[in-house]
Amino acid sequence: MEIFLYFSVKVINMYILKTKGTSKIPDYVQVRDNDLSLIAQFKAKCPERAILNCGLSAQSTLIKDIIANSEYGELIKIDEN
């Protein structure tokens, strides 16, 4: 039985990092806050469900675009003003 925690994250600045996996470990995306603390980590293949579960649905399209267009190991800052 899977248990999902639903919470709302209100972050002004976010950082997105896409990490390259190996043959056995998939590629992952990390979402971090201002202090670079981990907010969410999910597989790069299917981010839709993870983004909704983390309460980041308002930034869903932006995060998906960054995942598709960024390179591995590149730390990308998102400013919400």
Buried (B, 14 or more C-beta within 10 A) or exposed (E): EEEEEEEEBEBEEBBBBBBEEEEEEBBBBBBBBEEEEEBBBBEBEEBEEBBEBBBBEEBEEBBBEBBEEBEEEEEBEBEEE
